[in-house]
Amino acid sequence: MLKLLSEHLVLTFVAVGIAAAIALPMGIVITRVRRLNFIVVGAANLSQTVPSLAVLGLCIPFLGIGFVPSVVALVLRAMLPIVVNTYVGIEGLERSVVESARGMGMRDWQILSMVELPLALPVIMAGLRNATVMSISIATLAGLIGGGGLGELIFRGVAMVDYPMVLAGAIPTAALAIGADVLMGRIEFQLTPKGVRV
């Protein structure tokens, strides 16, 4: 049980970490290069229309089975909320605040790092929280292709019509999702500037 739990955590947080490393810069770029907005958000939306099980199936011919295709499928799923929330968080700021910073002589990178990102942080973190919780639940599908995690218990229980085994996988998965949401909420509170906290 502990082995499957640790596999599930590793699978989820590796995928969310990679997705954040790709999607956060992408969300920032499309606030600067507006022409890319439609392409990037459209591509991310398109990736969401394909069922998660189908994404896993499409990864198998290229990546085989196991941990790697499971991570790739989760990364594709986790990118959309992070990209969209980063874009919306920065674009939704009052332009007067940005113009004031520019009027004070700040360079573009200073405006981004010292004004836009701190003010947009609650919205960006909401995207990360959404991606994390979603990834924890979708990671159960990794059990179908040998990716490990609590999904193995669920699918084994379904195959054996063993409902306690199904619950042994489902309950910890739900608890992980709730725990991750609470933890990300605390991190968001600590990182958000005091004047912006709700």
C-alpha positions as CSV (number, residue, x, y, z in Angstrom):
1,M,0.0,0.0,0.0
2,L,2.8,2.4,0.9
3,K,4.7,1.5,-2.2
4,L,1.6,2.3,-4.4
5,L,1.0,5.5,-2.5
6,S,4.5,6.7,-3.0
7,E,4.4,5.8,-6.7
8,H,1.2,7.8,-7.0
9,L,2.7,10.8,-5.4
10,V,5.9,10.7,-7.5
11,L,3.9,10.2,-10.7
12,T,1.6,13.2,-9.9
13,F,4.2,15.7,-8.7
14,V,6.7,14.9,-11.4
15,A,4.0,15.4,-14.0
16,V,2.7,18.6,-12.4
17,G,6.3,19.9,-12.0
18,I,7.1,19.3,-15.7
19,A,3.7,20.8,-16.8
20,A,4.3,23.9,-14.7
21,A,7.9,24.3,-16.1
22,I,6.4,24.3,-19.6
23,A,3.1,26.1,-19.1
24,L,4.1,29.0,-16.8
25,P,6.6,30.4,-19.3
26,M,4.1,29.7,-22.1
27,G,1.4,31.6,-20.3
28,I,3.8,34.6,-19.8
29,V,4.9,34.5,-23.5
30,I,1.3,34.7,-24.8
31,T,0.7,37.8,-22.7
32,R,3.6,39.4,-24.6
33,V,3.0,37.9,-28.1
34,R,-0.7,38.1,-28.6
35,R,-0.6,36.3,-31.9
36,L,0.4,33.1,-30.1
37,N,-2.6,33.3,-27.8
38,F,-5.1,31.5,-30.1
39,I,-2.5,28.9,-31.1
40,V,-1.3,28.0,-27.6
41,V,-4.7,28.1,-25.8
42,G,-6.3,26.3,-28.8
43,A,-3.7,23.5,-28.7
44,A,-4.1,23.2,-24.9
45,N,-7.9,23.0,-25.2
46,L,-7.6,20.5,-28.0
47,S,-5.5,18.2,-25.7
48,Q,-8.3,18.3,-23.2
49,T,-10.9,17.1,-25.7
50,V,-9.1,13.7,-26.1
51,P,-10.1,11.3,-23.3
52,S,-7.4,10.5,-20.8
53,L,-7.5,6.8,-21.5
54,A,-7.1,7.6,-25.2
55,V,-4.0,9.8,-24.5
56,L,-2.4,6.9,-22.6
57,G,-3.2,4.6,-25.5
58,L,-1.7,7.0,-28.0
59,C,1.5,7.2,-25.9
60,I,2.1,3.4,-25.8
61,P,3.2,2.9,-29.5
62,F,5.9,5.6,-29.0
63,L,6.9,5.3,-25.4
64,G,5.9,1.8,-24.4
65,I,4.2,1.1,-21.0
66,G,5.1,2.2,-17.5
67,F,6.1,5.4,-15.8
68,V,7.2,7.6,-18.8
69,P,3.9,7.4,-20.9
70,S,1.9,7.9,-17.8
71,V,3.8,11.1,-17.0
72,V,3.5,12.4,-20.6
73,A,-0.3,11.9,-20.5
74,L,-0.6,13.7,-17.2
75,V,1.6,16.6,-18.4
76,L,-0.7,17.0,-21.4
77,R,-3.7,17.1,-19.0
78,A,-2.2,19.4,-16.5
79,M,-0.9,22.1,-18.9
80,L,-4.3,23.7,-19.8
81,P,-5.3,25.1,-16.4
82,I,-1.8,26.4,-15.7
83,V,-1.4,28.1,-19.1
84,V,-4.9,29.7,-19.0
85,N,-4.7,30.9,-15.4
86,T,-1.2,32.4,-16.0
87,Y,-2.5,34.2,-19.0
88,V,-5.8,35.3,-17.4
89,G,-4.0,36.3,-14.1
90,I,-1.6,38.6,-15.9
91,E,-4.0,40.0,-18.5
92,G,-6.7,40.7,-15.8
93,L,-4.5,43.1,-13.9
94,E,-5.3,46.8,-13.9
95,R,-3.4,48.4,-16.8
96,S,-2.9,51.5,-14.6
97,V,-0.8,49.5,-12.2
98,V,1.5,48.3,-15.0
99,E,1.7,51.7,-16.5
100,S,2.6,53.2,-13.1
101,A,5.5,50.7,-12.8
102,R,6.6,51.6,-16.3
103,G,6.4,55.3,-15.5
104,M,8.7,54.7,-12.5
105,G,11.3,53.5,-14.9
106,M,11.0,49.8,-14.4
107,R,12.2,47.5,-17.2
108,D,9.9,44.8,-18.7
109,W,11.5,42.0,-16.7
110,Q,11.1,44.0,-13.5
111,I,7.5,44.8,-14.1
112,L,6.9,41.0,-14.7
113,S,8.8,39.8,-11.7
114,M,7.9,42.6,-9.2
115,V,4.4,43.7,-10.2
116,E,2.6,41.3,-12.6
117,L,3.5,37.9,-11.2
118,P,3.0,38.8,-7.5
119,L,-0.4,40.4,-8.2
120,A,-1.5,37.5,-10.5
121,L,-0.2,34.8,-8.1
122,P,-3.6,33.9,-6.6
123,V,-5.0,33.1,-10.1
124,I,-1.9,31.3,-11.2
125,M,-1.9,29.2,-8.0
126,A,-5.6,28.3,-8.6
127,G,-4.5,26.9,-11.9
128,L,-1.7,24.9,-10.2
129,R,-4.1,23.6,-7.6
130,N,-6.6,22.6,-10.2
131,A,-3.9,20.8,-12.2
132,T,-2.6,19.0,-9.1
133,V,-6.0,17.7,-8.0
134,M,-6.9,16.7,-11.5
135,S,-3.6,14.9,-12.0
136,I,-4.0,12.9,-8.7
137,S,-7.4,11.5,-9.9
138,I,-6.2,10.9,-13.5
139,A,-3.0,9.2,-12.3
140,T,-5.2,6.2,-11.3
141,L,-5.4,5.3,-15.0
142,A,-1.6,4.7,-15.0
143,G,-2.4,1.4,-13.3
144,L,-3.7,0.2,-16.6
145,I,-0.4,0.4,-18.3
146,G,2.0,-0.5,-15.5
147,G,2.7,3.1,-14.4
148,G,2.1,2.2,-10.8
149,G,0.1,4.1,-8.3
150,L,-3.2,3.5,-6.4
151,G,-5.0,2.8,-9.7
152,E,-3.5,-0.7,-9.6
153,L,-5.6,-1.5,-6.5
154,I,-8.7,0.0,-8.1
155,F,-8.4,-2.0,-11.4
156,R,-7.4,-5.2,-9.6
157,G,-10.4,-4.8,-7.4
158,V,-12.7,-4.2,-10.3
159,A,-11.4,-7.3,-12.1
160,M,-11.8,-9.5,-9.0
161,V,-15.2,-7.9,-8.1
162,D,-13.5,-7.1,-4.7
163,Y,-15.1,-3.9,-3.5
164,P,-12.9,-3.4,-0.4
165,M,-9.9,-3.5,-2.7
166,V,-11.5,-0.9,-4.9
167,L,-12.1,1.3,-1.9
168,A,-8.5,0.7,-0.7
169,G,-7.4,2.5,-3.8
170,A,-10.2,5.0,-4.2
171,I,-10.3,6.4,-0.6
172,P,-6.5,7.2,-0.4
173,T,-6.7,8.8,-3.9
174,A,-9.5,11.1,-2.7
175,A,-7.7,11.9,0.5
176,L,-4.5,12.7,-1.5
177,A,-6.5,15.1,-3.7
178,I,-8.0,16.9,-0.7
179,G,-4.7,17.0,1.1
180,A,-2.9,18.4,-2.0
181,D,-5.5,21.1,-2.4
182,V,-5.2,22.2,1.3
183,L,-1.4,22.1,1.0
184,M,-1.4,24.2,-2.2
185,G,-3.8,26.6,-0.6
186,R,-1.4,27.2,2.3
187,I,1.5,27.6,-0.1
188,E,-0.6,30.1,-2.1
189,F,-1.4,32.1,1.1
190,Q,2.3,32.3,2.1
191,L,3.5,33.3,-1.4
192,T,0.8,35.9,-2.0
193,P,1.8,39.5,-1.0
194,K,-0.1,40.6,2.1
195,G,-1.9,43.4,0.2
196,V,-3.3,41.0,-2.3
197,R,-4.4,38.3,0.2
198,V,-8.2,37.6,0.4
